[in-house]
Amino acid sequence: MGEETVVVECRDCEFRESFTNLRRARVALDDHESTGHDVDWQIDRVAAGVERAGADAGICGMPDCENPDTPLLDRQPSDDES
């Protein structure tokens, strides 16, 4: 079993659960939010590829921090653009 990296916690009740991946955590968060409760999550760590994709996309919150040279973006023009 892997190390738990995501914690989902409710601000309205005792619900608190740890997960080893984002998908399962997101499902739990959505399920508990459907009860009308205020739910939050803390992501301690993500896979290196996810971290790189986020950094290259510039989602750190800083302006102009995206990586325009990233190999993760498909820069080929679509058939509509040619």
C-alpha positions in Angstrom: 0.0 0.0 0.0 1.3 3.5 -0.9 1.7 6.4 1.4 -1.4 8.5 2.0 -1.0 11.8 0.2 -4.5 13.4 0.2 -6.7 14.1 3.2 -10.4 15.0 2.8 -12.0 16.7 5.8 -15.4 18.0 6.5 -15.9 21.3 8.3 -19.4 20.5 9.4 -19.0 17.0 10.9 -16.4 14.4 12.0 -15.7 13.1 8.5 -12.0 12.8 7.8 -10.3 10.3 5.5 -6.9 9.8 3.9 -6.3 8.6 0.4 -3.3 7.4 -1.7 -4.5 8.9 -5.0 -6.4 12.0 -6.2 -9.2 10.1 -8.0 -10.4 8.4 -4.9 -10.1 11.5 -2.8 -12.0 13.5 -5.4 -14.8 10.9 -5.4 -15.0 11.0 -1.6 -15.0 14.8 -1.6 -17.8 15.0 -4.2 -19.9 12.3 -2.4 -19.6 14.1 1.0 -20.3 17.5 -0.6 -23.5 16.1 -2.0 -24.8 16.0 1.6 -24.6 19.8 1.7 -21.5 19.8 4.0 -18.5 22.1 3.6 -15.7 19.7 2.6 -12.0 20.6 1.9 -9.0 18.6 1.0 -5.2 18.8 1.5 -2.9 17.4 -1.1 0.5 16.7 0.4 2.2 15.2 -2.6 1.4 14.3 -6.2 3.3 12.1 -8.7 6.3 13.8 -10.4 4.5 13.9 -13.8 1.5 15.6 -12.3 3.7 18.2 -10.5 5.6 18.9 -13.7 2.4 19.3 -15.8 1.1 21.7 -13.2 4.3 23.7 -13.1 4.5 23.8 -16.9 0.9 25.0 -17.1 1.7 27.8 -14.7 -0.8 26.9 -12.1 1.4 28.0 -9.2 -0.5 31.3 -9.0 2.4 33.5 -10.2 1.9 35.4 -13.4 4.1 34.4 -16.3 5.4 31.2 -14.7 4.2 28.8 -17.3 6.8 27.0 -19.5 6.1 27.8 -23.1 8.7 25.2 -24.2 7.1 22.3 -22.4 6.9 19.0 -24.4 3.5 18.4 -22.6 1.6 20.7 -24.9 0.5 19.7 -28.4 1.4 22.7 -30.5 0.4 21.1 -33.8 -2.2 23.2 -35.6 -5.5 21.4 -36.0 -7.0 20.7 -39.4 -9.3 23.7 -38.9 -6.3 26.0 -38.4 -4.3 25.0 -41.4 
